[in-house]
Amino acid sequence: MFALPILGYIYGPAAEVEQYAAFHRFIFVPVVMLTGFWMWKGEAVRRFISK
């Protein structure tokens, strides 16, 4: 789902990349970080919440 926008962001012309920069900076990167954190510490968070 995110592979094509990332490829366009990396390999696209510099003039077109600017319009995608905000999406990647403010939406894509935080979502990736949160899902990585959830995969790493999800069980500990669930145990903490259930107490």
PDB file of N, CA, C and O in Angstrom, chain B, residues numbered from 101:
ATOM      1  N   MET B 101       0.818  -1.182   0.000  1.00  0.00           N
ATOM      2  CA  MET B 101       0.000   0.000   0.000  1.00  0.00           C
ATOM      3  C   MET B 101       0.874   1.263   0.000  1.00  0.00           C
ATOM      4  O   MET B 101       0.600   2.207  -0.741  1.00  0.00           O
ATOM      5  N   PHE B 102       1.915   1.278   0.823  1.00  0.00           N
ATOM      6  CA  PHE B 102       2.766   2.457   0.901  1.00  0.00           C
ATOM      7  C   PHE B 102       3.968   2.375  -0.026  1.00  0.00           C
ATOM      8  O   PHE B 102       4.715   3.346  -0.142  1.00  0.00           O
ATOM      9  N   ALA B 103       4.175   1.239  -0.693  1.00  0.00           N
ATOM     10  CA  ALA B 103       5.390   1.067  -1.492  1.00  0.00           C
ATOM     11  C   ALA B 103       5.434   2.021  -2.678  1.00  0.00           C
ATOM     12  O   ALA B 103       6.480   2.614  -2.942  1.00  0.00           O
ATOM     13  N   LEU B 104       4.347   2.183  -3.387  1.00  0.00           N
ATOM     14  CA  LEU B 104       4.366   3.061  -4.563  1.00  0.00           C
ATOM     15  C   LEU B 104       4.593   4.529  -4.204  1.00  0.00           C
ATOM     16  O   LEU B 104       5.392   5.186  -4.872  1.00  0.00           O
ATOM     17  N   PRO B 105       3.932   5.075  -3.185  1.00  0.00           N
ATOM     18  CA  PRO B 105       4.253   6.460  -2.826  1.00  0.00           C
ATOM     19  C   PRO B 105       5.707   6.635  -2.378  1.00  0.00           C
ATOM     20  O   PRO B 105       6.323   7.666  -2.649  1.00  0.00           O
ATOM     21  N   ILE B 106       6.249   5.632  -1.696  1.00  0.00           N
ATOM     22  CA  ILE B 106       7.647   5.740  -1.268  1.00  0.00           C
ATOM     23  C   ILE B 106       8.567   5.719  -2.464  1.00  0.00           C
ATOM     24  O   ILE B 106       9.505   6.513  -2.536  1.00  0.00           O
ATOM     25  N   LEU B 107       8.317   4.824  -3.407  1.00  0.00           N
ATOM     26  CA  LEU B 107       9.147   4.786  -4.608  1.00  0.00           C
ATOM     27  C   LEU B 107       9.042   6.088  -5.391  1.00  0.00           C
ATOM     28  O   LEU B 107      10.045   6.589  -5.901  1.00  0.00           O
ATOM     29  N   GLY B 108       7.851   6.632  -5.488  1.00  0.00           N
ATOM     30  CA  GLY B 108       7.689   7.920  -6.156  1.00  0.00           C
ATOM     31  C   GLY B 108       8.399   9.035  -5.421  1.00  0.00           C
ATOM     32  O   GLY B 108       8.939   9.951  -6.041  1.00  0.00           O
ATOM     33  N   TYR B 109       8.401   8.959  -4.109  1.00  0.00           N
ATOM     34  CA  TYR B 109       9.087   9.974  -3.300  1.00  0.00           C
ATOM     35  C   TYR B 109      10.592   9.887  -3.485  1.00  0.00           C
ATOM     36  O   TYR B 109      11.265  10.915  -3.564  1.00  0.00           O
ATOM     37  N   ILE B 110      11.127   8.683  -3.556  1.00  0.00           N
ATOM     38  CA  ILE B 110      12.574   8.496  -3.681  1.00  0.00           C
ATOM     39  C   ILE B 110      13.054   8.784  -5.096  1.00  0.00           C
ATOM     40  O   ILE B 110      14.038   9.500  -5.282  1.00  0.00           O
ATOM     41  N   TYR B 111      12.373   8.235  -6.091  1.00  0.00           N
ATOM     42  CA  TYR B 111      12.864   8.306  -7.462  1.00  0.00           C
ATOM     43  C   TYR B 111      12.199   9.396  -8.304  1.00  0.00           C
ATOM     44  O   TYR B 111      12.555   9.567  -9.470  1.00  0.00           O
ATOM     45  N   GLY B 112      11.260  10.123  -7.751  1.00  0.00           N
ATOM     46  CA  GLY B 112      10.557  11.145  -8.518  1.00  0.00           C
ATOM     47  C   GLY B 112      11.386  12.404  -8.714  1.00  0.00           C
ATOM     48  O   GLY B 112      12.387  12.619  -8.031  1.00  0.00           O
ATOM     49  N   PRO B 113      10.960  13.219  -9.644  1.00  0.00           N
ATOM     50  CA  PRO B 113      11.644  14.499  -9.858  1.00  0.00           C
ATOM     51  C   PRO B 113      11.509  15.395  -8.620  1.00  0.00           C
ATOM     52  O   PRO B 113      10.514  15.336  -7.898  1.00  0.00           O
ATOM     53  N   ALA B 114      12.510  16.205  -8.399  1.00  0.00           N
ATOM     54  CA  ALA B 114      12.555  17.025  -7.192  1.00  0.00           C
ATOM     55  C   ALA B 114      11.355  17.971  -7.092  1.00  0.00           C
ATOM     56  O   ALA B 114      10.874  18.240  -5.991  1.00  0.00           O
ATOM     57  N   ALA B 115      10.871  18.474  -8.220  1.00  0.00           N
ATOM     58  CA  ALA B 115       9.730  19.397  -8.193  1.00  0.00           C
ATOM     59  C   ALA B 115       8.461  18.697  -7.715  1.00  0.00           C
ATOM     60  O   ALA B 115       7.638  19.312  -7.037  1.00  0.00           O
ATOM     61  N   GLU B 116       8.294  17.434  -8.054  1.00  0.00           N
ATOM     62  CA  GLU B 116       7.100  16.696  -7.647  1.00  0.00           C
ATOM     63  C   GLU B 116       7.215  16.122  -6.242  1.00  0.00           C
ATOM     64  O   GLU B 116       6.200  15.854  -5.599  1.00  0.00           O
ATOM     65  N   VAL B 117       8.420  15.934  -5.765  1.00  0.00           N
ATOM     66  CA  VAL B 117       8.617  15.332  -4.450  1.00  0.00           C
ATOM     67  C   VAL B 117       8.125  16.251  -3.339  1.00  0.00           C
ATOM     68  O   VAL B 117       7.664  15.773  -2.303  1.00  0.00           O
ATOM     69  N   GLU B 118       8.213  17.544  -3.538  1.00  0.00           N
ATOM     70  CA  GLU B 118       7.795  18.497  -2.509  1.00  0.00           C
ATOM     71  C   GLU B 118       6.342  18.309  -2.084  1.00  0.00           C
ATOM     72  O   GLU B 118       6.017  18.490  -0.910  1.00  0.00           O
ATOM     73  N   GLN B 119       5.470  17.952  -3.016  1.00  0.00           N
ATOM     74  CA  GLN B 119       4.066  17.792  -2.660  1.00  0.00           C
ATOM     75  C   GLN B 119       3.814  16.541  -1.830  1.00  0.00           C
ATOM     76  O   GLN B 119       2.783  16.450  -1.164  1.00  0.00           O
ATOM     77  N   TYR B 120       4.727  15.577  -1.852  1.00  0.00           N
ATOM     78  CA  TYR B 120       4.581  14.362  -1.054  1.00  0.00           C
ATOM     79  C   TYR B 120       5.345  14.433   0.262  1.00  0.00           C
ATOM     80  O   TYR B 120       5.155  13.577   1.125  1.00  0.00           O
ATOM     81  N   ALA B 121       6.194  15.419   0.432  1.00  0.00           N
ATOM     82  CA  ALA B 121       7.066  15.479   1.605  1.00  0.00           C
ATOM     83  C   ALA B 121       6.262  15.589   2.900  1.00  0.00           C
ATOM     84  O   ALA B 121       6.598  14.927   3.882  1.00  0.00           O
ATOM     85  N   ALA B 122       5.232  16.390   2.927  1.00  0.00           N
ATOM     86  CA  ALA B 122       4.444  16.561   4.145  1.00  0.00           C
ATOM     87  C   ALA B 122       3.745  15.258   4.537  1.00  0.00           C
ATOM     88  O   ALA B 122       3.688  14.914   5.718  1.00  0.00           O
ATOM     89  N   PHE B 123       3.219  14.541   3.558  1.00  0.00           N
ATOM     90  CA  PHE B 123       2.575  13.259   3.843  1.00  0.00           C
ATOM     91  C   PHE B 123       3.555  12.305   4.498  1.00  0.00           C
ATOM     92  O   PHE B 123       3.237  11.691   5.517  1.00  0.00           O
ATOM     93  N   HIS B 124       4.738  12.173   3.930  1.00  0.00           N
ATOM     94  CA  HIS B 124       5.718  11.248   4.482  1.00  0.00           C
ATOM     95  C   HIS B 124       6.233  11.712   5.835  1.00  0.00           C
ATOM     96  O   HIS B 124       6.484  10.892   6.717  1.00  0.00           O
ATOM     97  N   ARG B 125       6.388  12.992   6.003  1.00  0.00           N
ATOM     98  CA  ARG B 125       6.947  13.519   7.244  1.00  0.00           C
ATOM     99  C   ARG B 125       5.952  13.446   8.395  1.00  0.00           C
ATOM    100  O   ARG B 125       6.340  13.107   9.513  1.00  0.00           O
ATOM    101  N   PHE B 126       4.690  13.751   8.154  1.00  0.00           N
ATOM    102  CA  PHE B 126       3.732  13.879   9.243  1.00  0.00           C
ATOM    103  C   PHE B 126       2.763  12.713   9.382  1.00  0.00           C
ATOM    104  O   PHE B 126       2.115  12.586  10.421  1.00  0.00           O
ATOM    105  N   ILE B 127       2.642  11.865   8.379  1.00  0.00           N
ATOM    106  CA  ILE B 127       1.706  10.747   8.460  1.00  0.00           C
ATOM    107  C   ILE B 127       2.426   9.411   8.374  1.00  0.00           C
ATOM    108  O   ILE B 127       2.285   8.573   9.265  1.00  0.00           O
ATOM    109  N   PHE B 128       3.194   9.202   7.315  1.00  0.00           N
ATOM    110  CA  PHE B 128       3.796   7.889   7.078  1.00  0.00           C
ATOM    111  C   PHE B 128       4.830   7.521   8.133  1.00  0.00           C
ATOM    112  O   PHE B 128       4.772   6.422   8.685  1.00  0.00           O
ATOM    113  N   VAL B 129       5.760   8.395   8.422  1.00  0.00           N
ATOM    114  CA  VAL B 129       6.825   8.082   9.384  1.00  0.00           C
ATOM    115  C   VAL B 129       6.264   7.834  10.789  1.00  0.00           C
ATOM    116  O   VAL B 129       6.653   6.849  11.416  1.00  0.00           O
ATOM    117  N   PRO B 130       5.369   8.679  11.311  1.00  0.00           N
ATOM    118  CA  PRO B 130       4.806   8.355  12.631  1.00  0.00           C
ATOM    119  C   PRO B 130       4.024   7.039  12.666  1.00  0.00           C
ATOM    120  O   PRO B 130       4.081   6.317  13.661  1.00  0.00           O
ATOM    121  N   VAL B 131       3.303   6.722  11.602  1.00  0.00           N
ATOM    122  CA  VAL B 131       2.563   5.460  11.560  1.00  0.00           C
ATOM    123  C   VAL B 131       3.525   4.283  11.585  1.00  0.00           C
ATOM    124  O   VAL B 131       3.288   3.307  12.298  1.00  0.00           O
ATOM    125  N   VAL B 132       4.597   4.360  10.824  1.00  0.00           N
ATOM    126  CA  VAL B 132       5.597   3.285  10.818  1.00  0.00           C
ATOM    127  C   VAL B 132       6.248   3.158  12.191  1.00  0.00           C
ATOM    128  O   VAL B 132       6.472   2.047  12.672  1.00  0.00           O
ATOM    129  N   MET B 133       6.548   4.278  12.817  1.00  0.00           N
ATOM    130  CA  MET B 133       7.157   4.229  14.141  1.00  0.00           C
ATOM    131  C   MET B 133       6.211   3.624  15.175  1.00  0.00           C
ATOM    132  O   MET B 133       6.635   2.821  16.005  1.00  0.00           O
ATOM    133  N   LEU B 134       4.931   4.004  15.131  1.00  0.00           N
ATOM    134  CA  LEU B 134       3.967   3.463  16.088  1.00  0.00           C
ATOM    135  C   LEU B 134       3.732   1.969  15.888  1.00  0.00           C
ATOM    136  O   LEU B 134       3.617   1.229  16.865  1.00  0.00           O
ATOM    137  N   THR B 135       3.661   1.518  14.645  1.00  0.00           N
ATOM    138  CA  THR B 135       3.465   0.089  14.418  1.00  0.00           C
ATOM    139  C   THR B 135       4.706  -0.702  14.836  1.00  0.00           C
ATOM    140  O   THR B 135       4.589  -1.808  15.365  1.00  0.00           O
ATOM    141  N   GLY B 136       5.887  -0.142  14.601  1.00  0.00           N
ATOM    142  CA  GLY B 136       7.107  -0.809  15.065  1.00  0.00           C
ATOM    143  C   GLY B 136       7.152  -0.888  16.577  1.00  0.00           C
ATOM    144  O   GLY B 136       7.518  -1.920  17.139  1.00  0.00           O
ATOM    145  N   PHE B 137       6.781   0.203  17.240  1.00  0.00           N
ATOM    146  CA  PHE B 137       6.729   0.191  18.696  1.00  0.00           C
ATOM    147  C   PHE B 137       5.702  -0.815  19.190  1.00  0.00           C
ATOM    148  O   PHE B 137       5.954  -1.528  20.162  1.00  0.00           O
ATOM    149  N   TRP B 138       4.565  -0.884  18.544  1.00  0.00           N
ATOM    150  CA  TRP B 138       3.531  -1.827  18.959  1.00  0.00           C
ATOM    151  C   TRP B 138       3.993  -3.270  18.775  1.00  0.00           C
ATOM    152  O   TRP B 138       3.703  -4.120  19.617  1.00  0.00           O
ATOM    153  N   MET B 139       4.711  -3.558  17.684  1.00  0.00           N
ATOM    154  CA  MET B 139       5.224  -4.918  17.499  1.00  0.00           C
ATOM    155  C   MET B 139       6.281  -5.246  18.551  1.00  0.00           C
ATOM    156  O   MET B 139       6.389  -6.395  18.981  1.00  0.00           O
ATOM    157  N   TRP B 140       7.058  -4.254  18.968  1.00  0.00           N
ATOM    158  CA  TRP B 140       8.125  -4.471  19.934  1.00  0.00           C
ATOM    159  C   TRP B 140       7.588  -4.583  21.361  1.00  0.00           C
ATOM    160  O   TRP B 140       7.968  -5.500  22.090  1.00  0.00           O
ATOM    161  N   LYS B 141       6.714  -3.668  21.767  1.00  0.00           N
ATOM    162  CA  LYS B 141       6.262  -3.590  23.147  1.00  0.00           C
ATOM    163  C   LYS B 141       4.756  -3.765  23.307  1.00  0.00           C
ATOM    164  O   LYS B 141       4.209  -3.415  24.354  1.00  0.00           O
ATOM    165  N   GLY B 142       4.085  -4.289  22.314  1.00  0.00           N
ATOM    166  CA  GLY B 142       2.627  -4.401  22.369  1.00  0.00           C
ATOM    167  C   GLY B 142       2.122  -5.247  23.518  1.00  0.00           C
ATOM    168  O   GLY B 142       1.141  -4.890  24.171  1.00  0.00           O
ATOM    169  N   GLU B 143       2.780  -6.360  23.770  1.00  0.00           N
ATOM    170  CA  GLU B 143       2.343  -7.236  24.857  1.00  0.00           C
ATOM    171  C   GLU B 143       2.517  -6.558  26.217  1.00  0.00           C
ATOM    172  O   GLU B 143       1.650  -6.688  27.082  1.00  0.00           O
ATOM    173  N   ALA B 144       3.603  -5.850  26.416  1.00  0.00           N
ATOM    174  CA  ALA B 144       3.814  -5.139  27.686  1.00  0.00           C
ATOM    175  C   ALA B 144       2.776  -4.034  27.867  1.00  0.00           C
ATOM    176  O   ALA B 144       2.293  -3.818  28.979  1.00  0.00           O
ATOM    177  N   VAL B 145       2.433  -3.342  26.803  1.00  0.00           N
ATOM    178  CA  VAL B 145       1.416  -2.287  26.885  1.00  0.00           C
ATOM    179  C   VAL B 145       0.066  -2.890  27.221  1.00  0.00           C
ATOM    180  O   VAL B 145      -0.668  -2.349  28.048  1.00  0.00           O
ATOM    181  N   ARG B 146      -0.270  -4.014  26.583  1.00  0.00           N
ATOM    182  CA  ARG B 146      -1.541  -4.686  26.877  1.00  0.00           C
ATOM    183  C   ARG B 146      -1.610  -5.144  28.323  1.00  0.00           C
ATOM    184  O   ARG B 146      -2.645  -5.002  28.975  1.00  0.00           O
ATOM    185  N   ARG B 147      -0.505  -5.695  28.830  1.00  0.00           N
ATOM    186  CA  ARG B 147      -0.484  -6.124  30.229  1.00  0.00           C
ATOM    187  C   ARG B 147      -0.614  -4.931  31.172  1.00  0.00           C
ATOM    188  O   ARG B 147      -1.294  -5.028  32.194  1.00  0.00           O
ATOM    189  N   PHE B 148       0.022  -3.814  30.848  1.00  0.00           N
ATOM    190  CA  PHE B 148      -0.056  -2.615  31.679  1.00  0.00           C
ATOM    191  C   PHE B 148      -1.478  -2.045  31.705  1.00  0.00           C
ATOM    192  O   PHE B 148      -1.956  -1.606  32.751  1.00  0.00           O
ATOM    193  N   ILE B 149      -2.143  -2.054  30.555  1.00  0.00           N
ATOM    194  CA  ILE B 149      -3.498  -1.516  30.472  1.00  0.00           C
ATOM    195  C   ILE B 149      -4.491  -2.421  31.193  1.00  0.00           C
ATOM    196  O   ILE B 149      -5.430  -1.930  31.818  1.00  0.00           O
ATOM    197  N   SER B 150      -4.298  -3.721  31.114  1.00  0.00           N
ATOM    198  CA  SER B 150      -5.275  -4.651  31.708  1.00  0.00           C
ATOM    199  C   SER B 150      -5.210  -4.687  33.228  1.00  0.00           C
ATOM    200  O   SER B 150      -6.131  -5.203  33.861  1.00  0.00           O
ATOM    201  N   LYS B 151      -4.148  -4.153  33.837  1.00  0.00           N
ATOM    202  CA  LYS B 151      -4.043  -4.186  35.309  1.00  0.00           C
ATOM    203  C   LYS B 151      -4.946  -3.217  35.966  1.00  0.00           C
ATOM    204  O   LYS B 151      -4.969  -3.130  37.194  1.00  0.00           O
TER     205      LYS B 151
END
